[in-house]
Amino acid sequence: MSFVEKLKVRAKKDLKTVILAEACDIRHIEAAKILQEEKVLKKIILLGKTNEVNSLAKQVGLKLDDSVSIIDVAESKNKDKYIELLFEKRKAKGMTLDKAAELINNETIYGGAAMLTNNEADGMVAGSLYTTGEVLKSALYLVGLEKGIKTLSSVFFMVHPNEELFTNGVFCFADCSVIPDPTSEQLADIAQATAKSYRQFVGDDPKVALLSFSSKGSAKHELVDKVAEAADILTQRNVDFIFEGEVQFDTAMIESVSKHKTPNSNLKGEANIFVFPDLNAGNISYKIAQRLGGCSAIGPMLQGIAKPVNDLSRGCSAKDIVDLSIITALQSAK
């Protein structure tokens, strides 16, 4: 059974309600049809103009029954409540009632985030049309960070076609979509958050590689120092997972290279989580792995939001939306 199929089995045991916030995009309607047919969610809420979404639903053969609802937030009976909610949460930062009304009426991600905050759903998926920055802003404005979390980050669950690698081919890349240039402390936070996510979704022991172009001092540069300092912070925090930093990618995952370059390594070439030093490296690498390496990239799943809000790549497929919706449902069950 594949990684995604195992997630579906888990999702069916505790059905959740997920908002698909860009229902004017046919990919969301196609995803809703698949989710409906596979019965992995309690309910799918499609946000958009009713006539437009109805037309797309007919086009793809989506049945509008008790498991699927269409909501035009601008016409919702709760619209005023959503506007007041956004205003109250952001008025100290300059939000006005007029601006809150404009966002709720015209931007479905704000309506969806308000619904989530109002406990009308368990999670939200968006980003096929909105940028990552826009999705993050709506989530932070209304849902906010999980208690005790300082660093919002993301993780991709990467699935390699060779299931003999890692655990059934599954490994993690982080952070590939949120923090452009993380500090050493933020890299340590990302490592900890991703280790937690790996345990929750993969069910194996995390082994974290803090990546660099240097392996344990083979190069000298301030960029190397940043990663090495992140490893020092993890040591000081006495974390409950194996990690190594700074290391090159091949050193982190190939035992023979590890023996040659880092003979005293904690990882011994067995990393299953790869934390990138910046967003350039992370974003480029996951797309190379996906487009040239034949890996599936499930995510990015955001880590640190008080309730699950997850961001799609704008180049996503309907299947990508399905997979991330399942991740979102499971994330809400934590």
PyMOL commands that set and color helices and strands:
alter all, ss='L'
color gray80, all
select helices_A, chain A and resi 3-13+26-38+50-60+73-75+79-93+97-106+108-117+132-142+184-202+222-237+249-253+255-261+279-291+318-331
alter helices_A, ss='H'
color red, helices_A
select strands_A, chain A and resi 17-20+43-47+68-71+123-126+153-159+170-174+207-211+242-247+273-275+296-303+309-311
alter strands_A, ss='S'
color yellow, strands_A
deselect
rebuild
show_as cartoon
